[in-house]
Amino acid sequence: MLSPAVGSRPPPFVGQRRVVEYFRRLGAGGLGHAYLFCGPRGVGKRTFASVLALTLHCERPASFPTGYCGQCPPCRRGIAGSSGDTILVDLAFIRLADEEASGSDRKTDTLGIKTSLKVRRLMELHSYEGGRLVCIVPDFDRVTPNRDEAYNALLKELEEPRPGKLFLLTTERPDLILPTVRSRTTMVRFDALHETEIARALVDLRDDTPADAAVIARRAQGSLGDALADHDTERTALRQAARRWIVGCLTGPKQLPQAPDLGKDDPKGVLHEVIRQSRLVVRDFMAGAIAGEGAIVDMQALDDCRSVWRAFGPAAASKTVRCLMAIDEAARIATTNVPPATLFAWLEMELRSLAAM
């Protein structure tokens, strides 16, 4: 689900009835000290964490865990991003912590020891409103190469929880988090959303026509965040660039295709999106090659599918399967310390080699 920006009201929380019911039964007084929200991207993990924090701090919530009023002083401060009781460890927080500790403006996008120590210091403070201090850490699996150091700095906070402190951690890959840290949290699973839930949200939030919403919802593969980002100009441009690149790799292996720009601010994040888009595109190529055009998720990509099938010939099914395996391997390597540019070059070489076979 689309992540709430600092200083803005979280988007409406959609679906995940099992999660909502679980926390409703717990009630505010029955909460533990740390929760690990795990599940696919864009399904509401960070949004729910933000909404839960707002509801905990709200003076007159209509219900729990998502019924904050949005009008009382704590709600207004929380929505404005100025609540003293909510610590959001986002990219800006990480980079500021690194700058404060090192004295340089070197940009980093992963949680390291400097961020962990700053979180510990802030969580030692008392609640500003006199209630509960909440720390939200999105993408808790994105840590520095020395992950043990970063995680262990927070381990004491999780091992010896103090009253009035709550950690809300999110991840797509709980397996990447140290078991000793993971075992100190309560894991809550968020599932992919149904197409009808996504389509209904697009009509309500973006005024899409039902027909357009249905197409976007199908393409989103269970992620409302990705469906909402379908309207984002920059994200759309990256998706189209990734599609052109993957089609170029597979239909013209002797020619070097134009590569998407990984940029300097967040090359790892851009590469993650390129890999994700490549997987979706090649999955359609594979499904259509095996089961026919009716199996394609994104029918707007039918011409690209046909181009790849023609280039691959009778071996289209087996070749697209091998291409998808290469992309999956790139996704695995992306979780390691291999530089994004190096990994991208490797994937491009693999895809072009498979296409030329």
C-alpha positions in Angstrom: 0.0 0.0 0.0 1.1 3.5 -0.7 3.3 4.6 2.2 2.2 7.8 4.0 4.5 10.7 3.6 5.7 12.7 6.6 3.3 15.6 7.2 0.3 13.9 5.4 -2.7 11.9 6.5 -2.1 8.2 5.9 -4.1 6.8 3.0 -7.2 4.8 3.9 -6.3 1.3 5.2 -7.8 -1.3 2.8 -8.6 -5.0 3.4 -6.5 -7.1 5.9 -9.6 -7.9 7.9 -7.8 -10.7 9.8 -5.1 -8.2 11.0 -7.7 -5.6 12.0 -9.7 -8.2 13.9 -6.6 -9.5 15.7 -5.7 -6.0 17.0 -9.4 -5.2 17.8 -9.5 -8.2 20.1 -6.2 -7.3 21.7 -7.3 -3.7 22.4 -5.0 -0.9 23.2 -4.3 -2.2 26.7 -3.4 -5.7 25.4 -0.7 -4.7 23.0 2.8 -6.3 23.3 6.0 -4.3 23.0 7.0 -5.2 19.4 5.3 -6.3 16.3 6.9 -7.4 13.0 4.5 -6.8 10.1 5.5 -9.0 7.2 4.1 -9.5 3.7 4.4 -8.4 0.1 5.1 -4.7 -0.8 2.2 -2.3 -1.0 -0.4 -4.3 1.0 -0.7 -1.9 4.0 2.1 -2.8 6.5 3.4 0.8 6.9 0.0 2.4 6.5 -1.4 0.2 9.3 1.5 1.0 11.6 0.9 4.8 11.0 -2.9 4.4 11.5 -2.4 2.3 14.7 0.0 4.9 16.1 -2.5 7.7 15.4 -5.3 5.7 17.0 -3.2 5.0 20.1 -2.5 8.7 20.6 -6.0 10.0 19.6 -8.0 11.6 22.4 -11.4 10.3 21.1 -10.9 7.3 18.7 -14.1 5.9 17.3 -12.7 2.4 17.3 -9.5 0.4 17.7 -7.2 -0.1 15.9 -8.0 2.2 13.0 -10.5 4.7 14.3 -8.5 7.9 15.0 -10.5 11.1 14.8 -8.0 13.2 12.8 -9.2 16.4 14.6 -7.8 16.3 18.2 -4.4 17.9 18.9 -2.5 14.6 19.0 -4.0 13.6 15.7 -3.2 16.9 14.1 0.4 16.7 15.3 0.7 13.1 14.1 -0.7 13.9 10.7 1.6 16.9 10.4 4.6 14.7 11.2 5.4 16.6 14.4 4.2 14.2 17.0 6.7 13.7 19.8 5.3 10.3 20.5 5.9 8.8 17.0 9.4 8.1 15.7 9.4 7.2 12.0 12.6 5.7 10.9 12.3 6.5 7.2 15.0 7.4 4.7 15.2 11.0 5.9 15.7 9.8 9.6 18.4 7.3 8.5 20.4 9.9 6.6 20.1 12.5 9.3 21.3 10.0 11.9 24.3 9.1 9.7 25.1 12.8 9.1 24.8 13.7 12.8 27.1 10.9 13.8 29.7 11.2 11.0 29.6 14.9 10.3 29.3 14.3 6.6 26.3 14.4 4.2 27.1 11.0 2.7 23.8 9.5 1.6 22.8 6.1 2.8 19.6 4.2 2.4 20.1 1.3 4.9 19.6 1.0 8.6 23.0 0.9 10.4 24.5 1.2 13.8 24.2 5.0 13.9 20.5 4.8 13.2 20.0 2.1 15.8 21.8 4.1 18.5 19.7 7.2 17.7 16.5 5.1 18.0 17.6 3.8 21.3 18.3 7.3 22.6 14.9 8.5 21.5 13.0 5.5 22.9 14.6 6.2 26.3 12.6 9.5 26.5 9.2 9.9 28.1 6.0 10.2 26.1 5.3 13.8 25.1 1.5 13.3 25.4 1.8 11.1 28.5 0.8 7.9 26.7 2.8 5.5 24.6 6.0 6.1 22.6 5.8 4.4 19.2 8.7 3.7 16.9 7.9 2.7 13.3 10.7 1.1 11.3 9.7 0.4 7.7 11.8 -2.1 5.6 13.5 -3.5 8.7 15.4 -6.0 6.6 17.3 -3.2 4.7 20.3 -2.9 6.9 24.0 -2.1 6.4 26.5 -4.9 5.4 27.3 -5.4 9.1 23.7 -6.3 9.9 24.5 -8.0 13.2 25.9 -4.7 14.6 22.8 -2.7 13.6 20.3 -5.3 14.9 22.1 -6.0 18.1 22.1 -2.3 19.0 18.3 -2.6 19.1 18.2 -6.1 20.7 18.3 -4.8 24.3 15.3 -2.6 23.7 13.4 -5.7 22.4 14.7 -8.0 25.0 14.0 -5.8 28.0 10.9 -3.8 27.0 9.9 -0.9 29.1 6.4 0.2 29.8 4.9 2.6 27.4 7.2 1.7 24.5 6.0 0.1 21.2 8.0 -1.0 18.2 6.2 -1.5 14.8 8.6 -3.0 12.3 7.7 -3.9 8.7 9.5 -6.2 6.2 8.9 -8.1 3.0 11.7 -10.6 3.9 11.5 -11.7 7.6 14.1 -14.4 6.8 16.7 -11.6 6.4 16.3 -10.4 10.0 18.4 -12.0 12.7 16.5 -14.8 14.4 17.4 -13.4 17.8 15.7 -10.1 16.9 12.8 -11.8 15.1 12.0 -14.0 18.1 11.6 -10.9 20.3 8.7 -9.7 18.2 5.1 -10.8 17.5 4.9 -11.6 13.8 1.8 -10.5 12.0 1.2 -11.6 8.4 -0.3 -9.2 5.8 -1.6 -10.9 2.7 -1.8 -9.7 -0.9 -5.0 -7.8 -1.5 -7.8 -9.1 -3.8 -8.3 -7.4 -7.2 -11.8 -6.3 -6.2 -10.4 -4.5 -3.1 -7.8 -2.7 -5.1 -10.2 -1.8 -7.9 -12.7 -0.4 -5.4 -10.0 1.7 -3.7 -8.9 3.1 -7.0 -12.4 4.2 -7.9 -12.8 5.8 -4.4 -9.4 7.4 -4.1 -8.5 8.3 -7.7 -11.8 8.6 -9.4 -10.7 5.9 -11.9 -13.5 4.4 -14.1 -14.4 0.9 -13.0 -12.9 -0.5 -16.3 -9.6 1.3 -15.8 -9.4 0.4 -12.2 -10.0 -3.3 -13.1 -7.0 -3.3 -15.5 -4.7 -1.5 -13.0 -5.8 -3.8 -10.2 -5.0 -6.9 -12.2 -1.6 -5.6 -13.1 -0.8 -4.7 -9.5 -0.8 -8.3 -8.4 -2.2 -7.7 -5.0 -0.4 -4.5 -4.2 -2.5 -1.4 -3.7 0.6 0.7 -3.3 1.7 -0.3 -6.8 -1.8 0.3 -8.2 -1.8 3.8 -6.7 1.7 4.5 -8.0 0.4 3.7 -11.4 -0.6 7.4 -11.5 2.8 8.6 -10.5 4.6 10.1 -13.5 8.1 9.2 -12.3 7.1 5.7 -11.3 5.3 5.2 -14.7 8.4 6.4 -16.6 10.6 3.9 -14.7 8.1 1.1 -15.4 8.0 1.9 -19.1 11.8 2.2 -19.2 12.2 -1.2 -17.5 9.7 -2.7 -20.0 11.6 -1.3 -23.0 14.8 -2.6 -21.6 13.6 -6.2 -21.0 12.0 -6.4 -24.4 15.1 -5.1 -26.0 17.3 -7.6 -24.2 15.0 -10.5 -25.3 14.2 -9.4 -28.9 17.5 -7.9 -30.0 20.3 -9.7 -28.0 23.0 -8.6 -30.4 22.2 -4.9 -29.8 22.7 -3.2 -26.5 19.3 -2.0 -25.2 18.8 1.4 -23.6 19.1 0.8 -19.8 17.0 2.4 -17.2 18.9 5.1 -15.2 19.6 3.8 -11.7 20.4 7.3 -10.5 22.5 8.4 -7.6 20.0 9.0 -4.8 18.7 5.4 -4.4 20.2 3.1 -7.0 19.3 0.0 -4.9 15.7 1.0 -4.8 15.5 1.8 -8.5 17.1 -1.6 -9.3 14.6 -3.3 -7.0 11.8 -1.7 -9.0 13.5 -2.7 -12.4 13.8 -6.3 -11.2 10.2 -6.3 -10.0 8.9 -4.9 -13.3 11.1 -7.3 -15.3 9.6 -10.2 -13.3 6.0 -9.1 -14.0 6.8 -8.6 -17.7 8.6 -11.9 -18.2 5.9 -13.7 -16.2 3.4 -12.6 -18.8 5.7 -13.7 -21.6 6.0 -17.1 -20.0 2.3 -17.5 -19.1 1.3 -16.6 -22.7 3.9 -18.9 -24.2 2.7 -21.8 -22.1 -1.1 -21.3 -21.9 -1.9 -18.8 -24.7 -2.8 -15.1 -24.8 -5.7 -15.5 -22.3 -3.2 -16.2 -19.5 -1.6 -12.7 -19.8 -2.2 -10.4 -16.8 -1.4 -7.1 -18.6 -3.3 -7.3 -21.9 -1.9 -3.8 -22.8 1.5 -5.6 -23.2 0.2 -8.1 -25.8 2.3 -6.6 -28.6 5.5 -6.9 -26.5 4.5 -10.5 -25.7 4.1 -11.3 -29.4 7.4 -9.7 -30.3 9.2 -11.9 -27.7 7.4 -15.1 -28.8 8.4 -14.4 -32.4 12.0 -13.9 -31.4 12.1 -17.0 -29.3 10.3 -19.2 -31.7 9.3 -22.8 -30.7 11.4 -22.5 -27.6 9.5 -19.5 -26.2 8.1 -21.4 -23.2 11.4 -22.9 -22.0 13.4 -19.7 -22.8 11.0 -17.5 -20.8 11.1 -19.9 -17.9 14.9 -19.6 -17.8 14.7 -15.8 -18.1 12.4 -15.7 -15.1 14.8 -17.9 -13.2 17.6 -15.4 -14.0 15.5 -12.5 -12.7 14.6 -14.4 -9.5 18.3 -15.0 -9.0 19.0 -11.2 -9.5 16.3 -10.5 -6.9 18.1 -12.8 -4.4 21.5 -11.2 -5.1 19.9 -7.8 -4.7 19.5 -8.6 -0.9 23.3 -8.9 -0.6 26.1 -6.3 -0.8 26.7 -6.5 -4.6 26.7 -3.0 -6.1 23.4 -2.2 -8.0 25.3 -1.3 -11.2 27.2 -4.6 -11.1 24.1 -6.7 -10.6 22.2 -4.8 -13.3 25.1 -5.5 -15.8 25.1 -9.2 -14.8 21.3 -9.5 -15.3 21.5 -7.8 -18.7 24.2 -10.2 -19.8 22.2 -13.2 -18.6 19.1 -12.2 -20.4 20.8 -11.4 -23.6 22.7 -14.7 -23.5 19.5 -16.6 -22.9 17.8 -14.8 -25.8 20.7 -15.6 -28.1 20.6 -19.3 -27.4 
